[in-house]
Amino acid sequence: MTSIITACIQMNISPCSKHENLDHALSLAEEAVSKEAELLVFPEVFSTGFCYERIEEVAETVSGPTIEALSDFSREYGCILAGSMIEKREIKDKGAISPEKRAPSQYNLGFCIESGKLAGIRRKVQLYGPEKKYFASGDSIAPIRLQKYRLSLGLIVCNELRYPEVARKMTLDGADLLVSAAEIPDFYIYPWRIMSISRAIENQLPHIACNRVGKDRYSTYPGSSFITDGWGRILAKAGKEECVILGEIDLDEARKIRQTGSILEDRRPDLY
């Protein structure tokens, strides 16, 4: 049996406290790798929360200290890290006012790091509520290719889960498993769980669905992270407290599930 041990780092996030959150996340990540986790997922904007009042201050480029620290950890432990953070948008056109310059100066950046190297990024394309004021929208949906087991990872950033087309496109482009980094409040936790399981079942893919806990000025966050296989069977789940959950995904079985029936082949793109 070929399998991969996956983990969700279900953590509280202190608003705008980048260094504190990063240190805390890596401490929990150490717990995960001590239990042989190979793929670790953090919640959405795990290092800052939605720090709108200081967003330009906390935003970083992909070459900044947060990705550097995560890369160092990934290199030391030979693991894969995925999540999202606030990225400082680099504007290429420095001249006259253009649509690019009028857009917000940040992205909600989904990232994946493997063995110390940035394996891939994708910027959140489906923004929600106040995000539209502070973040520019991404323009690409594609899985991230990994060296380990030659896997392709479909990274979903929170609100993108509400759009089945996002997960489906990554599945059609070769994703082997889905990962979602979320910051879902208590009033929406039930729909989030249903949608997370649905994305797994309708695409016949395992799904590591990672949410945060705690509270901020906007909401209370109930965690409830879980890991499911391609049938929607729960392999591991969390409650409302900080924790690390681990789920072992049998990659051989995952391939067999994808080959059961002809869901993807029987689609009718001529009609929808």
C-alpha positions as CSV (number, residue, x, y, z in Angstrom):
1,M,0.0,0.0,0.0
2,T,1.2,3.5,-0.9
3,S,-0.1,6.1,1.5
4,I,0.5,9.6,2.6
5,I,-0.1,10.9,6.1
6,T,-1.9,14.3,5.9
7,A,-2.5,16.8,8.7
8,C,-4.6,19.8,9.4
9,I,-3.2,22.5,11.7
10,Q,-6.4,23.8,13.3
11,M,-5.2,26.9,15.1
12,N,-6.3,30.1,16.6
13,I,-5.1,33.3,14.8
14,S,-4.1,36.5,16.7
15,P,-5.2,39.4,14.4
16,C,-2.2,41.1,12.7
17,S,0.4,39.3,15.0
18,K,2.4,37.8,12.2
19,H,5.5,36.6,14.1
20,E,3.4,35.2,17.0
21,N,1.1,33.3,14.6
22,L,3.9,31.9,12.5
23,D,5.8,30.7,15.6
24,H,2.6,29.1,16.9
25,A,1.8,27.5,13.5
26,L,5.3,26.0,13.2
27,S,5.1,24.7,16.8
28,L,1.9,22.8,15.9
29,A,3.6,21.7,12.7
30,E,6.4,20.1,14.7
31,E,3.8,18.1,16.6
32,A,2.4,16.9,13.2
33,V,5.7,15.9,11.7
34,S,6.6,14.1,15.0
35,K,3.6,11.9,14.2
36,E,5.0,11.3,10.7
37,A,2.8,13.8,8.8
38,E,4.0,14.4,5.3
39,L,1.4,17.0,4.0
40,L,0.4,19.7,6.4
41,V,-2.4,22.2,5.8
42,F,-2.8,25.6,7.6
43,P,-6.0,27.7,7.7
44,E,-6.6,30.7,5.4
45,V,-4.4,33.7,6.1
46,F,-3.0,31.8,9.1
47,S,-0.2,34.2,9.8
48,T,-2.3,37.4,10.2
49,G,-6.0,36.7,10.0
50,F,-7.9,39.3,7.9
51,C,-5.9,42.2,9.2
52,Y,-7.7,44.8,7.2
53,E,-6.7,47.7,9.4
54,R,-2.9,47.0,8.8
55,I,-3.1,45.0,5.6
56,E,-0.4,46.9,3.7
57,E,1.9,46.6,6.7
58,V,1.5,42.8,7.1
59,A,1.5,41.9,3.4
60,E,4.6,40.2,2.0
61,T,5.9,39.1,-1.4
62,V,6.5,35.4,-2.0
63,S,10.2,36.0,-1.3
64,G,9.4,37.5,2.1
65,P,10.1,36.1,5.6
66,T,6.9,34.0,6.0
67,I,7.5,31.8,3.0
68,E,11.2,31.7,3.9
69,A,10.5,30.4,7.4
70,L,8.0,27.9,6.0
71,S,10.6,26.8,3.4
72,D,13.2,26.3,6.1
73,F,10.8,24.1,8.1
74,S,9.8,22.1,5.0
75,R,13.4,21.6,4.1
76,E,14.4,20.4,7.6
77,Y,11.5,17.9,7.9
78,G,11.2,17.0,4.3
79,C,7.5,17.8,4.3
80,I,4.9,19.6,2.2
81,L,3.1,22.7,3.6
82,A,0.0,24.3,2.2
83,G,-2.2,27.3,3.2
84,S,-2.8,30.9,2.4
85,M,-1.4,34.3,3.4
86,I,-1.7,38.0,2.5
87,E,0.6,38.7,-0.5
88,K,1.9,42.2,-1.4
89,R,1.0,42.6,-5.1
90,E,3.9,43.7,-7.3
91,I,2.6,46.2,-9.8
92,K,4.5,46.0,-13.1
93,D,3.1,49.1,-14.7
94,K,4.6,52.0,-12.8
95,G,3.4,54.7,-15.3
96,A,-0.1,56.1,-15.9
97,I,-3.1,54.9,-13.9
98,S,-4.2,51.5,-15.3
99,P,-6.8,48.9,-14.3
100,E,-3.9,47.0,-12.6
101,K,-2.9,50.0,-10.5
102,R,-6.5,50.7,-9.5
103,A,-6.9,47.2,-8.1
104,P,-6.2,46.5,-4.4
105,S,-2.5,46.1,-3.5
106,Q,-2.9,42.6,-2.0
107,Y,-3.7,39.1,-3.0
108,N,-5.0,36.2,-0.9
109,L,-2.2,33.9,-1.8
110,G,-2.6,30.1,-1.7
111,F,0.9,28.5,-1.5
112,C,2.4,25.0,-1.5
113,I,6.0,24.3,-0.4
114,E,7.7,21.0,-0.8
115,S,11.1,20.0,0.7
116,G,12.1,23.6,1.1
117,K,11.1,24.8,-2.3
118,L,8.0,26.7,-3.4
119,A,6.1,24.1,-5.5
120,G,3.4,26.4,-6.6
121,I,1.0,29.3,-5.8
122,R,-2.5,30.3,-6.8
123,R,-4.2,33.5,-5.9
124,K,-7.8,33.3,-4.6
125,V,-10.2,33.9,-7.5
126,Q,-13.5,33.9,-5.7
127,L,-13.4,36.8,-3.1
128,Y,-16.1,37.2,-0.5
129,G,-17.6,40.3,1.2
130,P,-15.0,42.9,2.3
131,E,-12.2,40.9,0.7
132,K,-13.2,42.5,-2.6
133,K,-12.2,45.9,-1.2
134,Y,-8.7,44.7,0.0
135,F,-7.7,42.0,-2.4
136,A,-7.2,41.8,-6.1
137,S,-8.7,38.6,-7.7
138,G,-6.5,35.9,-9.0
139,D,-6.7,34.8,-12.6
140,S,-5.6,31.1,-12.6
141,I,-7.0,27.8,-11.5
142,A,-4.6,24.9,-11.8
143,P,-3.4,22.1,-9.6
144,I,0.1,22.3,-8.1
145,R,2.5,19.5,-9.1
146,L,4.5,17.7,-6.4
147,Q,7.5,15.5,-6.5
148,K,6.3,13.2,-3.7
149,Y,4.4,10.2,-5.2
150,R,4.1,12.4,-8.3
151,L,0.9,13.9,-6.8
152,S,-1.0,17.0,-8.0
153,L,-2.7,19.0,-5.3
154,G,-5.9,21.0,-5.9
155,L,-5.6,24.0,-3.5
156,I,-8.9,25.7,-2.7
157,V,-8.9,29.0,-0.7
158,C,-12.0,29.2,1.6
159,N,-14.9,30.9,-0.4
160,E,-13.7,29.1,-3.6
161,L,-15.3,26.0,-2.2
162,R,-18.7,27.5,-2.9
163,Y,-18.0,27.2,-6.6
164,P,-17.9,23.6,-7.7
165,E,-16.3,24.7,-11.0
166,V,-13.0,25.5,-9.1
167,A,-12.5,22.0,-7.7
168,R,-13.8,20.4,-11.0
169,K,-11.4,22.3,-13.2
170,M,-8.5,21.2,-11.0
171,T,-9.7,17.6,-11.1
172,L,-10.0,17.7,-14.9
173,D,-6.4,19.1,-15.0
174,G,-5.1,16.2,-13.0
175,A,-5.5,16.9,-9.3
176,D,-5.1,13.8,-7.1
177,L,-6.4,15.3,-3.9
178,L,-8.1,18.5,-2.7
179,V,-6.9,20.8,0.0
180,S,-8.8,23.7,1.3
181,A,-7.5,26.4,3.6
182,A,-10.5,28.2,5.3
183,E,-11.5,30.8,7.8
184,I,-15.2,29.8,8.2
185,P,-17.3,31.5,10.9
186,D,-19.8,29.7,13.1
187,F,-22.9,30.7,11.2
188,Y,-21.6,29.0,8.0
189,I,-20.0,25.9,9.4
190,Y,-22.7,23.5,8.5
191,P,-22.8,24.5,4.8
192,W,-19.0,24.4,4.7
193,R,-18.9,20.8,5.9
194,I,-21.5,19.7,3.4
195,M,-19.8,21.5,0.5
196,S,-16.4,20.1,1.6
197,I,-17.7,16.6,1.5
198,S,-19.5,17.2,-1.7
199,R,-16.4,18.5,-3.5
200,A,-14.7,15.2,-2.5
201,I,-17.6,12.9,-3.6
202,E,-18.4,14.7,-6.9
203,N,-14.7,14.6,-8.0
204,Q,-13.9,11.3,-6.3
205,L,-10.9,12.8,-4.6
206,P,-9.6,12.9,-1.0
207,H,-10.1,16.3,0.7
208,I,-8.2,17.8,3.6
209,A,-10.5,20.6,4.8
210,C,-8.8,22.9,7.3
211,N,-10.5,25.6,9.3
212,R,-9.4,27.9,12.1
213,V,-10.7,28.3,15.6
214,G,-11.0,31.3,18.0
215,K,-12.6,34.7,17.5
216,D,-11.8,38.1,16.2
217,R,-13.7,41.4,15.9
218,Y,-15.7,39.9,13.0
219,S,-16.7,36.4,14.0
220,T,-16.2,33.2,16.1
221,Y,-14.6,30.3,14.3
222,P,-15.6,26.8,15.3
223,G,-12.9,24.7,13.6
224,S,-14.6,21.4,12.7
225,S,-11.8,20.5,10.3
226,F,-11.7,17.1,8.7
227,I,-10.1,14.8,6.3
228,T,-12.2,12.6,3.9
229,D,-11.6,10.1,1.2
230,G,-13.1,10.1,-2.3
231,W,-16.3,8.4,-1.1
232,G,-16.8,11.2,1.5
233,R,-15.9,8.9,4.4
234,I,-14.4,10.8,7.3
235,L,-10.8,9.7,8.1
236,A,-10.2,12.3,10.9
237,K,-12.1,15.2,12.3
238,A,-11.6,18.0,14.9
239,G,-13.8,19.7,17.4
240,K,-13.8,23.4,18.3
241,E,-10.4,23.6,20.0
242,E,-6.9,24.0,18.7
243,C,-5.5,20.7,17.6
244,V,-3.6,18.7,15.0
245,I,-5.6,16.0,13.2
246,L,-4.0,13.4,11.0
247,G,-5.4,11.2,8.3
248,E,-3.7,8.5,6.3
249,I,-4.8,8.5,2.7
250,D,-4.3,5.2,0.8
251,L,-3.2,6.5,-2.6
252,D,-3.8,3.1,-4.3
253,E,-7.4,3.1,-3.0
254,A,-7.8,6.7,-4.0
255,R,-6.9,5.8,-7.6
256,K,-9.4,2.9,-7.6
257,I,-12.1,5.3,-6.3
258,R,-11.4,7.6,-9.2
259,Q,-11.8,4.7,-11.6
260,T,-15.1,3.6,-10.2
261,G,-17.9,4.5,-12.6
262,S,-17.3,7.2,-15.3
263,I,-18.4,10.4,-13.6
264,L,-15.9,12.7,-15.4
265,E,-16.2,10.9,-18.8
266,D,-20.0,11.1,-18.7
267,R,-20.2,14.8,-18.3
268,R,-22.1,16.8,-21.0
269,P,-19.9,19.9,-21.7
270,D,-22.0,20.3,-24.8
271,L,-25.0,21.2,-22.6
272,Y,-23.4,22.7,-19.4
